[in-house]
Amino acid sequence: MNPSNMVAAVAAVVLAAACGSDPNVTVQSTTTISKGQELSDLQAALKAGAIDEKEYESLRQRILKRPN
């Protein structure tokens, strides 16, 4: 089988497999980001102008109140 036919065959199999599949995708994973990293990212967003001072303070308080 030449390479272009191989690509076509693989594409057909992938498309056929997707036809009856559930359109909802569930992703299950866990990431751990420290409060310090969140606060640092929040401060960077403030400095970049992505959020204003009021949003910064509100989000900062929410992060600090959250349990570890």
N, C-alpha and C positions, 0 to 999 in steps of 0.2 A: 504494500500500500504506500503510495507516495505521500509526502508530508502534507500537501493541501487536502488530500482525501482524509488523512488522519485527523486533521483539525476539524473538518466538516463532520466527521463521525463523532468526535468527542463533543462538539457543540450540539449535535442532535441528541445525544444521550443526556447531556446536561439539561437541555430544554425539555425533553420528554420527562425527566425526573421531576422537574419543577412544576409541571402542569397540574398534578393532583395534590400538590403540597399545600399545607396551611399557610395563608398569607401572613399570619401573625408570627413574629419571631420573638422568642423569649431568650434573653441573655442573662445568665446567672454567673456573677463573679463578685468578688469582694476586693475593694481597694482600700488601703488605709492611708489617709493623709493626716498628718499631725495638725493640731490647732495652730501651731507656729507657722506651718507652711500655708495654711488657709489665710491666716492674718497677713502674712507676707504678700500673698497673691492679691488679697483685698487692698492692701496699701498700694501695690503696683497699679491696680485698676483705678484707684483714686488719683494717683499721680499722672496716669495716662489720660485722665478725663473720661474714662468709661463709666464712672459713677460719680455722683456728687457727694458732698460732705454728709448730708443727711442720710443717704443710702449707706454710705460707709459706716457711719456710727450705728445704724440699725442692724446691719449685717454683723458688725464687730461684736455687738452685745449678744446677738443670737449665737454666734460661735462661742463666745466666752461662757455663756450659760449652759451650753450643751455638755452632757457628761462625756468623759473621755471615751 
